[in-house]
């Protein structure tokens, strides 16, 4: 896949529970879990912006490109 999701790391650093974060950004815990595990095909910029706001971080803190997993 090439993009590695580091959302679980940021959630732990900010000492949020998944339940609390999901409620704050307006998505279900199930969808947040799928996002944390990288089991989504995409993420809306609006959702990414809300995550960054609540976690006080940048998109690059959550998403990382990994050439090793890009398949190319």
N, C-alpha and C positions, 0 to 999 in steps of 0.2 A: 504494500500500500504506500509506502513512502512518507506518509504523514503519521507521526506518533503523537498521541494525545496524552498530555501530562497533567490533565485536570485533577486527577486524584492527588498528585503531589501538591498542587496549589491549594486544594481543599484542606489537606492535612496541615500545611504551613499556616493557613489562616484560622485553623481550628474551628471550621464549620462542620456541621453534620450535613450529609447529603439531603436529608429531609428539609433542613432549614434553608439551604441554598436553593433547592428546587422551588420552594415556596416563595422565596424572595425574587426569583427571576421569572416565575410564572410558568414553569413546566412541571411535568409529573416526575416523580422519583424514578419511575421506570425509564423515561426518556433520558434523564440525567445519567442513570446507570449505563444505558447504551452508549451515550456520548463518552463517558469516562473510559469505557472499554474499547472505544474506537469502532464500535459496531454500527456506525451510521455512514451513509453515503455523502452526507453534507450537513452543514450547520448554517443557519441563517445568521447574517451579520448582526441582526438585532439581538439574537440570543447570545452571540459572542460578545457583543458590546455590554449586555447586562451581566454576563459572567465576569468580564473584566472590571466593570464598575464595582460589583459586590466583592470581588476578590482583590481589588486594588492592584491590578496587574495589567500587563500588555498581552495582546494576542500571542506573541512569541513565547510567553511564559507558559501558555496552555498548549500550543501546537508547535511541533518541531518537525522539520524535514529531515529524513534519514535516508541517505543515498543507499545504504546497505539493504533497506527494505523496499526500495522503489521498484525493484524488478528490472532495472535497466542498467 
